[in-house]
């Protein structure tokens, strides 16, 4: 760790301040009044030296810690609402030295294990040497009544982390980069953060959420790296590939990659090609040649590896699967039909035969075509032979649906593989060495699987195991890279059965028929509000559409007896604008869970969380065992902690800083709804969402509903969504690898 006094003696130049004649102000931070989420503005109350009354100070950066001594330069201003304030232009930080300042610092809650009571005890016992004791002699903390060994260790570790965090912030500010990134960097690298910043700053763009290439580049530039430096250009190519993978591609042709990287780096394309060639020669990137070797597709190594390994394992499972008495399959299917009273269509019988015959098979089809009936039949026939069948799906909600439909245990792929760690350190306990124990695995909603998760899953599938992949290829593709289900079908080498005959009748049948109409490019047959199970409410603009969405949830549907939070889900094509999820969540929160003096809440610059809110986890958190898309309700709130109840009464605690992993879920994007079903779906369609209005998105949204679909907004937007069947091509070669058109 760096010399602390040296780090703390650096002066922070606060961004956005004009150069004028300045005054100086010195004191101790009494409290933090406001801190913006982006770290670019804060307001503190300062207790100046030799003065009893506190002063308001505005800062153009993150606030210092409570109790910290600061030396400010700036000017006095008069705010029209808040009166006289000191507008700081620069700030010099140091640790508190007075007993009162130290107690205030410790009592602020920034150090784990220390609240107001322990802060008073510590300062009473050690006086002005308290912080020195915590840092250099933490064992002595046990001298204080009420502080045991574990608490003493927690205090020392937390204080050490705060010291390191402050050093990172100072380092960033001294290199012209906002200190707001310090906490994110420290969370990833811990005590090695300064070493990473100084030696390999471009790692930040790959490994730290919220830090893009521009920020990492600014850090590197502050240390003298030139624009055409090979390391910088290589990092730019890596980042361009990373951004391309976020659009669903596994690889990309050379020209678009060079063009994107050159624009990002602001260098000539020729320099990018030079560095790209060097990267390929040292195998830092992977490459595949197609169309007779005339076209080059470039991969990040991890996606190349995932695609190659997934293809090899699928072909192996297909070739070397155990045989399950194929000669008697027909009679066994007939006996099952007689026993269950189910009269299968020929397509369904074909699917059952294929699942029992082939090592790998794909079962696909739209809503109401009997995929669930086939899955139940596969399970019954295999279990009757004493075989071990495992059921899985990409998301918790999809797994729950599968379990309910089959009356068997089903789990997410992540739980099946016993996911551990997180981010770049993610690992799975189940892999090539420690495989799953199953004779047959049935995986539902495979259209949601990206190539990386599929690679890890297939690695854990034991040799000889049969694999049944179930999904609807016409739904939205996976959010991550790849088009696994579509590519498997496109390859033509994996046996498949596509069910087309619609069986579902009665309640919800209008939804099924309209879903198939949409998929075929025909407009759905819509009824007015309150009639039928597929309704459309025409409205003139986005504002009235948003208003009606709220009325449906606050007044109309509750009067019919529906539980809005449990039975109804609002879906939107986009996040922004009047009918985007961001605005709808604010409106619906105010309508369904309004602010109350008796209802605690956490508020930041992005959103407010309130006791009782419906929320969604937005990233996989392997430590907490909650995953992207999981829905829950805030059931408890304390000053620094919120508790969320997810499915099966699973309660997870979040600290205030961890709430960034949650978002309100009164409204959600169609992508986030995949794998789920709800009795009622409400979907606003407005022309301003034209960029996202496409057939597979509308089809996916409609097929989430079991009993009623309510579309509202513009008929022109509905027409656009149905007519627009243009889907972006994803660059992948999984189909070609399965067809063995590529040697790899």
TINURO-303808 format. One record per residue (C-alpha): residue in one letter; x, y, z. Coordinates in steps of 0.001 Angstrom, whole numbers, padded with zeros to 6 digits, always signed. Last residue first. Layout:
N
aXYZ;...
% end
This chain:
744
x-011758-026809-035758;x-012377-027857-039366;x-015410-025970-040645;x-018251-027439-042711;x-018763-030027-039987;x-022549-029504-040020;x-022263-028818-036302;x-019425-026367-037012;x-021466-024613-039705;x-024443-024256-037342;x-022209-022903-034561;x-020651-020321-036886;x-022012-017124-035369;x-022456-013570-036660;x-025960-012590-035628;x-028232-011275-038337;x-030541-008540-037160;x-034194-009381-037437;x-036429-007958-040131;x-039965-009278-039649;x-041506-005816-039373;x-045114-006239-040507;x-046543-007197-037111;x-044677-004484-035187;x-045482-001806-037766;x-049186-002670-037741;x-049272-002423-033943;x-047490+000950-034116;x-050039+002159-036682;x-052832+000981-034390;x-051404+003332-031761;x-051818+002921-028014;x-053053-000024-026018;x-052614-003792-026065;x-054391-005807-023379;x-053699-009549-023486;x-055768-011874-021309;x-055762-015365-019820;x-052304-016970-020074;x-050140-014091-021255;x-046367-014393-021925;x-047126-015446-025531;x-048201-011892-026357;x-044840-010420-025347;x-042796-012938-027370;x-044951-012391-030453;x-044629-008602-030111;x-040823-008897-029879;x-040648-011456-032712;x-042661-009165-034984;x-040743-005949-034600;x-041293-002586-032971;x-037959-001747-031354;x-036942+001238-033519;x-040590+002279-033788;x-040910+003028-030066;x-042045+006593-030865;x-044974+005007-032720;x-046587+003795-029517;x-047481+000289-028352;x-048301-000088-024655;x-048419-003703-023449;x-050567-005052-020615;x-050212-008795-019979;x-052699-010683-017825;x-052545-014159-016255;x-048748-014039-016272;x-046175-016366-017838;x-042405-016167-017615;x-039486-017549-019633;x-038951-014245-021364;x-040195-011259-019378;x-036806-009516-019239;x-036644-009292-023035;x-040162-007807-023139;x-038948-004962-020937;x-040416-004521-017484;x-043182-002565-015763;x-044144-002874-012092;x-040614-004257-011822;x-038561-001555-010100;x-034840-002140-010463;x-032321-004061-008410;x-028553-004601-008660;x-027913-000925-007794;x-029496-001810-004454;x-026112-003215-003438;x-024893+000156-002086;x-027814+000352+000365;x-027090-003150+001632;x-029251-005911+000229;x-030722-008843+002178;x-032301-011822+000401;x-035469-013672+001453;x-036541-016898-000293;x-040272-017273+000409;x-040603-019791-002465;x-040181-016988-005006;x-038339-013816-003947;x-038691-011809-000740;x-036464-008733-000668;x-034839-007322+002472;x-033425-003775+002529;x-030442-002585+004557;x-028737+000635+005692;x-031472+002472+007619;x-033759-000591+007793;x-036289-001724+005238;x-038332-004941+005169;x-040584-006767+002718;x-039303-005441-000617;x-041002-007708-003155;x-039452-010156-005606;x-038830-010962-009263;x-035789-012865-010598;x-034748-011516-014016;x-030960-011814-013622;x-030218-014236-010815;x-030406-014599-007073;x-028193-017028-005154;x-026837-014278-002844;x-023210-015172-003535;x-023964-016077-007140;x-025405-012695-007996;x-026532-012782-011635;x-027620-009346-012769;x-030796-007256-012921;x-032747-008553-009900;x-036333-007337-010202;x-038491-005301-007843;x-042122-004981-006721;x-042203-002328-004013;x-043666-003053-000572;x-041251-000822+001362;x-040020+001819-001061;x-037162+002023-003545;x-036687+005353-005288;x-034981+005673-008651;x-032028+007068-010571;x-030633+009925-008450;x-030913+007864-005283;x-033699+007222-002805;x-034187+004535-000188;x-037636+004266+001392;x-039437+003764+004701;x-043270+003721+004693;x-044952+005390+007680;x-044559+008915+006291;x-046101+007617+003042;x-045031+007663-000608;x-047352+005781-002928;x-047292+002037-003636;x-049780+001377-006451;x-050187+004779-008108;x-046791+006272-007262;x-045069+002996-008130;x-047076+002796-011347;x-045990+006258-012483;x-042331+005695-011627;x-042328+002246-013222;x-044031+003616-016333;x-041308+006254-016705;x-038419+003789-016638;x-040253+000997-018499;x-040871+003130-021580;x-044281+004579-022355;x-043313+008220-021860;x-039803+007822-023306;x-036996+005408-022384;x-036782+001731-021403;x-038155+000161-024584;x-040559-002483-025935;x-042794-002289-022860;x-044409-004937-020691;x-046874-004391-017832;x-047474-007510-015777;x-050721-008476-014044;x-051559-011389-011743;x-049326-010941-008691;x-048818-007184-008292;x-052124-006235-009895;x-054218-008716-007932;x-057285-009067-010136;x-060794-008773-008712;x-062551-007061-011617;x-062391-003754-009719;x-058616-004314-009446;x-058474-004449-013284;x-060087-001043-013867;x-058732+001125-011057;x-054995+001227-010307;x-053593-001142-012931;x-055853-000195-015837;x-055700+003459-014825;x-051870+003377-014868;x-051777+001963-018394;x-054419+004554-019363;x-052116+007394-018277;x-049146+005911-020164;x-051267+005661-023317;x-052583+009207-022825;x-049013+010531-022623;x-047767+008414-025537;x-050372+009662-028010;x-053845+009289-029521;x-055156+006124-027841;x-056723+002973-029305;x-057435+000291-026667;x-056871-003270-027950;x-058075-006491-026359;x-057248-010181-026674;x-059144-012293-024120;x-062651-011296-025126;x-064454-008075-024230;x-063613-005661-021393;x-061580-003274-023539;x-062524-003577-027204;x-061732-006786-029138;x-058639-007525-031219;x-058124-010019-034051;x-054363-010087-034498;x-052795-008644-037651;x-051181-011249-039890;x-047421-011749-040331;x-047370-015501-039685;x-045966-014993-036187;x-048702-012447-035530;x-051348-014967-036584;x-049775-017660-034403;x-049920-015323-031403;x-053493-014399-032343;x-054569-018049-032220;x-052889-018587-028869;x-054285-015414-027327;x-057766-016289-028554;x-057365-019683-026875;x-056815-018024-023483;x-059758-019760-021879;x-061139-022560-024040;x-058948-024547-026447;x-055267-025356-026700;x-054556-027928-029408;x-052709-026005-032148;x-051012-028206-034760;x-047517-026940-035631;x-045087-029044-033588;x-041529-028891-034921;x-039580-032083-034299;x-035817-032002-034565;x-032895-034391-035045;x-029532-032560-034939;x-027742-032429-038315;x-029736-029727-040127;x-027374-026972-038981;x-030163-024403-039009;x-031966-026106-036107;x-028842-026020-033948;x-028168-022458-035105;x-031666-021248-034170;x-031399-022819-030725;x-027944-021387-030048;x-028215-017884-031450;x-024983-016490-030018;x-023889-013733-027671;x-025981-012753-024641;x-029545-011391-024630;x-030775-014671-026068;x-032987-014534-029149;x-036539-013140-029095;x-039192-015765-029743;x-039642-017529-033089;x-037349-020403-032089;x-039758-021612-029441;x-037963-023984-027127;x-037197-027495-025908;x-033806-029210-025990;x-033878-032905-025052;x-030480-034353-024135;x-029787-038057-023680;x-026803-038920-021461;x-024204-041319-022867;x-021292-039161-021721;x-022227-036915-018799;x-023544-033362-019336;x-021300-030968-017356;x-019424-029658-020403;x-022773-029184-022130;x-023904-026710-019459;x-020700-024688-019540;x-020822-024394-023338;x-024530-023559-023281;x-023885-020752-020782;x-021252-019290-023114;x-023331-019736-026280;x-026381-017874-025024;x-029491-019710-023819;x-032816-017843-024104;x-033988-019829-027159;x-033448-022906-024971;x-036688-022223-023106;x-036712-025769-021624;x-033836-028183-021013;x-034662-031854-020538;x-031732-033887-019233;x-031674-037685-019525;x-029540-040288-017760;x-028541-037883-015009;x-025791-037261-012482;x-024209-033985-013558;x-020479-033917-014163;x-017553-033268-011865;x-014441-033241-014075;x-016013-031854-017237;x-018017-029304-015211;x-020320-029017-012196;x-018814-026759-009529;x-019254-023809-011885;x-017092-020704-011939;x-017572-016944-012135;x-014449-014887-011419;x-014987-012512-014350;x-018348-011554-012868;x-019395-013840-010023;x-018285-016572-007643;x-020029-019939-007740;x-022566-021585-010020;x-023762-025003-008913;x-024271-026337-012475;x-027937-027099-011800;x-028220-023810-009944;x-026951-021890-012969;x-029092-023958-015357;x-032135-023001-013324;x-034007-025738-011517;x-036813-028207-012052;x-038406-030639-009596;x-041326-032548-011027;x-045071-031875-011278;x-044576-031539-015049;x-046298-028199-015731;x-045557-026743-012294;x-041864-027684-012505;x-041574-026246-016018;x-043192-022988-014908;x-040811-022768-011952;x-037819-023356-014225;x-038998-020577-016558;x-039366-018225-013583;x-035917-019084-012267;x-034259-018513-015624;x-032262-020619-018116;x-034334-023806-017736;x-033757-027243-016214;x-035223-030700-015721;x-033255-033784-014700;x-034317-037369-015485;x-032755-040418-013799;x-033841-043647-015519;x-035789-046377-013774;x-037499-047617-016932;x-040811-046085-015859;x-038863-042865-015286;x-038120-042750-019005;x-041704-043243-020142;x-043143-040786-017618;x-040545-038079-018349;x-040953-038314-022122;x-044754-038184-021779;x-044616-035088-019584;x-042326-033419-022142;x-044711-034317-024960;x-047673-032823-023096;x-045634-029668-022437;x-044833-029254-026146;x-048522-029522-027042;x-048963-026956-029808;x-050697-024377-027603;x-047938-021791-027934;x-045442-022172-030791;x-043271-025132-031644;x-039917-026720-030953;x-038568-030027-029710;x-034874-030483-030416;x-033114-033820-030161;x-029803-035061-028769;x-028822-038663-028051;x-031586-039927-030305;x-034128-042678-029728;x-036175-041767-026655;x-036506-038098-027577;x-037155-038977-031221;x-039933-041443-030379;x-041631-038885-028115;x-041377-036171-030780;x-042827-038496-033433;x-045738-039243-031105;x-046301-035484-030741;x-046277-034977-034492;x-048752-037845-034913;x-051210-036210-032558;x-051428-037718-029092;x-054670-038880-027498;x-054086-038553-023755;x-056155-040825-021509;x-053170-041281-019211;x-053021-045092-019233;x-054112-045461-022870;x-051632-042837-024099;x-048836-044427-022041;x-049633-047873-023463;x-049482-046459-026995;x-046094-044826-026285;x-044722-048102-024914;x-045889-049944-028017;x-044070-047515-030317;x-040869-047456-028255;x-040407-051229-028192;x-037736-051459-030906;x-035880-048380-029626;x-034809-050191-026489;x-033230-047149-024744;x-029835-046789-026434;x-027050-044871-024667;x-025865-041805-026536;x-022553-041969-028437;x-023224-040141-031702;x-025622-037410-030585;x-023710-036785-027380;x-020471-036433-029352;x-022024-034060-031900;x-023402-031862-029115;x-020050-031942-027300;x-018058-030899-030373;x-020428-028034-031202;x-020405-026656-027645;x-016604-026889-027443;x-016070-024967-030681;x-018607-022251-029858;x-017375-021723-026307;x-013718-021641-027358;x-014406-019041-030033;x-016422-017028-027518;x-013605-017106-024960;x-010960-016193-027537;x-012734-013003-028698;x-013544-013881-032266;x-012567-012640-035722;x-014257-013744-038945;x-012118-013675-042091;x-013683-013938-045524;x-011876-015292-048621;x-010938-018683-047174;x-013309-020629-049376;x-016381-018833-048102;x-015116-019002-044484;x-011947-018335-042500;x-012005-018450-038672;x-009984-016283-036301;x-009142-016191-032603;x-007582-013261-030760;x-004477-013118-028551;x-003132-015828-030838;x+000313-014154-031136;x-000209-013951-034894;x-003800-012752-034474;x-002740-009919-032188;x+000017-008893-034634;x-002475-008785-037509;x-004866-006715-035382;x-002022-004313-034548;x-001284-003689-038204;x-004982-003543-039150;x-005601-000917-036451;x-002719+001193-037765;x-004170+001022-041284;x-007583+002090-039983;x-006036+005468-038978;x-006455+006501-035345;x-009336+008054-033391;x-009395+005092-030999;x-013164+004488-031108;x-013415+005309-034812;x-010452+003073-035611;x-011954+000258-033494;x-015304+000425-035281;x-013774+000495-038759;x-011335-002307-037982;x-014130-004492-036586;x-016449-003738-039507;x-013647-004644-041962;x-012435-007852-040252;x-015739-009720-040142;x-017293-010241-036691;x-017535-013044-034165;x-019850-014313-031439;x-022478-011659-032153;x-025372-010887-029796;x-025196-007094-029742;x-023172-007267-026523;x-020641-009337-028498;x-019975-006270-030688;x-019197-004202-027588;x-016628-006761-026438;x-015103-006899-029913;x-014730-003099-029883;x-013162-003350-026419;x-010614-005903-027573;x-009751-003780-030624;x-009335-000717-028395;x-007077-002663-026022;x-004899-003692-028962;x-004761-000038-030101;x-003698+001095-026617;x-001061-001620-026269;x+000307-000815-029723;x+000678+002899-028918;x-001027+004910-031659;x-002733+007434-029376;x+000325+007872-027137;x+000533+006640-023526;x+001803+009388-021206;x+000428+008424-017800;x-002607+010692-018127;x-003298+008936-021439;x-003646+005584-019678;x-006159+007049-017230;x-008107+008738-020030;x-008104+005472-021987;x-009604+003586-019041;x-012338+006234-018882;x-012992+006168-022631;x-012941+002349-022766;x-015882+002052-020446;x-016151+001889-016687;x-019661+001089-015466;x-018887-002500-014547;x-015197-003121-013976;x-013570-006036-015831;x-013253-005253-019513;x-012903-001450-019452;x-010861-001632-016235;x-008320-003969-017843;x-007265-000978-019944;x-005431+000434-016926;x-002722-002269-016944;x+000344-000964-015065;x-000645+002100-013019;x-004331+001430-012502;x-003768-002298-011980;x-001106-001636-009316;x-003386+000908-007634;x-006216-001634-007450;x-004152-004525-006048;x-005487-004002-002498;x-009034-004755-003644;x-009234-005477-007387;x-012941-005744-008203;x-014547-003892-005278;x-011711-001344-005257;x-012423-000406-008867;x-016143+000015-008230;x-015507+002097-005085;x-012987+004364-006850;x-015119+005139-009907;x-016576+008314-008364;x-013035+009648-008073;x-013474+011349-011436;x-010411+011140-013661;x-007822+013936-014070;x-004837+011878-012944;x-004774+013466-009466;x-008476+012672-009182;x-007853+009006-009934;x-004991+008697-007432;x-006993+010496-004734;x-009954+008179-005231;x-007709+005133-005140;x-006090+006357-001917;x-009516+006996-000366;x-010567+003426-001158;x-007361+002126+000412;x-008100+004006+003624;x-011722+002868+003606;x-010607-000744+003106;x-008181-000479+006040;x-010961+000955+008213;x-013246-001956+007247;x-010568-004542+008027;x-009741-002975+011407;x-013389-002689+012442;x-014189-006268+011361;x-011170-007625+013228;x-012158-005778+016416;x-015737-007036+016064;x-014518-010628+015753;x-012158-010339+018750;x-014642-008710+021098;x-015711-005100+021573;x-018283-004523+024333;x-015840-002953+026802;x-012775-001474+025050;x-009544-003398+025623;x-010517-005583+022655;x-009494-002675+020419;x-005895-003441+021387;x-005698-006160+018742;x-006152-003482+016099;x-002641-002083+016712;x-001598-000310+013496;x-004772+000891+011789;x-007298+000853+014638;x-004715+002125+017155;x-003709+005007+014846;x-007384+005850+014379;x-007963+006008+018138;x-004796+007983+019000;x-006780+011212+019622;x-008569+009606+022564;x-007906+005896+023129;x-010491+004907+025778;x-013065+007698+025431;x-012565+007632+021664;x-013317+003921+021512;x-016317+004076+023847;x-017896+007023+021987;x-017439+005281+018623;x-018815+002048+020112;x-022079+003796+021038;x-022397+005876+017832;x-021889+002873+015556;x-018744+000884+014813;x-018735-002691+013521;x-018339-001657+009894;x-016666+001740+009412;x-018647+004289+007366;x-021370+004333+010035;x-021148+008057+010865;x-020165+007274+014475;x-016539+006651+013467;x-016129+010044+011770;x-018000+011913+014523;x-015814+010242+017162;x-012660+011103+015228;x-013751+014713+014836;x-014493+015049+018561;x-011145+013487+019520;x-009329+015849+017170;x-007204+014430+014374;x-009629+013642+011541;x-007915+012130+008483;x-006756+014521+005800;x-008188+015887+002577;x-007330+018962+000489;x-010193+020292-001609;x-010444+022480-004667;x-013055+024793-006177;x-015510+024781-003273;x-018679+026839-003416;x-019289+028013+000160;x-022962+028614+000753;x-025186+031549+001776;x-028926+031091+001252;x-030672+027832+000429;x-033330+029090-001979;x-031754+031898-004020;x-028243+030520-003333;x-025791+033169-002153;x-022152+032474-002998;x-018916+032397-001011;x-015833+031419-002975;x-013431+028536-003312;x-010518+026877-001561;x-011118+024053+000860;x-009066+022351+003572;x-010796+019221+004813;x-010794+017191+008026;x-012788+013978+007835;x-015506+013478+010443;x-018065+012394+007853;x-016276+011058+004782;x-015527+013295+001812;x-018290+013980-000699;x-018010+012801-004323;x-017138+015586-006770;x-018086+019140-007780;x-018539+020212-004179;x-021066+022490-002466;x-020455+023581+001141;x-023088+024462+003742;x-021600+025957+006927;x-021953+024800+010526;x-022128+027124+013556;x-019569+026850+016393;x-016537+028470+014742;x-012820+028191+015634;x-012320+025573+012913;x-015201+025249+010449;x-017893+022581+011042;x-018861+021681+007479;x-022251+020526+006254;x-021867+018777+002911;x-023383+019076-000569;x-022412+016820-003441;x-021953+016871-007211;x-020259+014780-009876;x-020387+011398-008136;x-022770+009874-010708;x-025363+009024-008036;x-025421+012570-006719;x-024469+013124-003078;x-026609+015235-000757;x-026562+016487+002840;x-023376+014759+003993;x-022689+015463+007654;x-020297+017236+010050;x-017240+017310+007805;x-014437+018939+009849;x-012967+022354+009106;x-010927+024625+006892;x-012062+027379+004516;x-009918+029337+002068;x-010913+032187-000223;x-010594+032367-003981;x-010089+034946-006689;x-011551+033346-009794;x-010818+030306-012020;x-014121+028604-012948;x-015005+025234-011477;x-016301+022343-013619;x-014176+019611-012142;x-012706+019716-008637;x-008925+019889-008470;x-008021+017546-005628;x-004886+018345-003683;x-002528+015537-002760;x-001470+015387+000888;x-003612+012317+001509;x-001553+010172-000813;x+001743+011245+000741;x+000430+010728+004266;x-000744+007257+003321;x+002474+005932+001837;x+001212+003518-000779;x+000000+000000+000000;
% end
